[in-house]
Amino acid sequence: MVADLWSVLAQLRFDTLIQQYRGWLLDLVVFAGTVGIVYGLGRYIVVPPIVRAVDRRNPANETIVDAVGLYLRVAFVVVSIPIAVTAAGFGGVVAGSTVIVAAATLALGVAGQDVIGNFVSGVFLVSDPGFNIGDYIEWEDRAGTIKQIDLRVTRMQTPQGDVVVVPNTDIATSAIRLPYSSDQYRLTQRLTIGYHDSVDQVRTLLAEELAADSRVAADPEPVIQVSTLGESAIELTVWFWVRDPKNKDLVSIRSDFATRAKDRLIEEGVSIAPATPYELSGELAVDSSGG
């Protein structure tokens, strides 16, 4: 009997709550449904043809294609909220709370200034045709290959293989160097020989070793110059170029040339990195007393 009475009271209380908040619940359903409809229309109807059009105009730039799709989806989320507020009839509530809305907007602006700054920087980065996924860049005292550009950060892979997450503003506000952006890259190798060695002979030997490597460009021709006259040795600097540096192992090319040059010069009797002679003067005494 008591249980039945308690069940009836609970049902009456629930029905009363439903009647009291029915309007709000319907408004919330309308709000959520409007957000879902606007976002769904944008993502599945509007965004795909725009992304395909951008892809046709930029077939080799996956960075901007991915970014356009991502930013458009975010834009539709932002646009759907005021539309849903109006459709659900929350406009009067928002208008009647101007001070609260203004304070909330200010608080969000201050708290999210870094996020907003990174977002804007990301837009500028992806719109730069010279900044793309797969590029190797150097900035400040860091370097790496661009792997992904997100709304807030850019993911880089260092030469050591580590993945570094860098805020977009750090890159956008720094001087960036793209050493492999052109179709050729210059490598430098220095070596020292003795004063008794023939500079012309060494030039000829080094040029032959460079010509034997198909990875080294013939045009422009390698340059071999005397850079320094030291106390006991002559320093030579070798400049040579490699085409398509993005797809070449530059470290291996330079190392292979240095190894071949060393072996060839030694074979021809050229002294590499001769030791600096020192003249010692004075007297040498020998203590013959037993301990």
Beta strands, then each sheet from edge to edge (+ up, - down):
strand 1: 136-139
strand 2: 142-149
strand 3: 153-157
strand 4: 163-167
strand 5: 176-177
strand 6: 184-193
strand 7: 223-229
strand 8: 234-243
sheet 1: 4+ 3- 2+ 1- 5+
sheet 2: 6+ 8- 7+
end
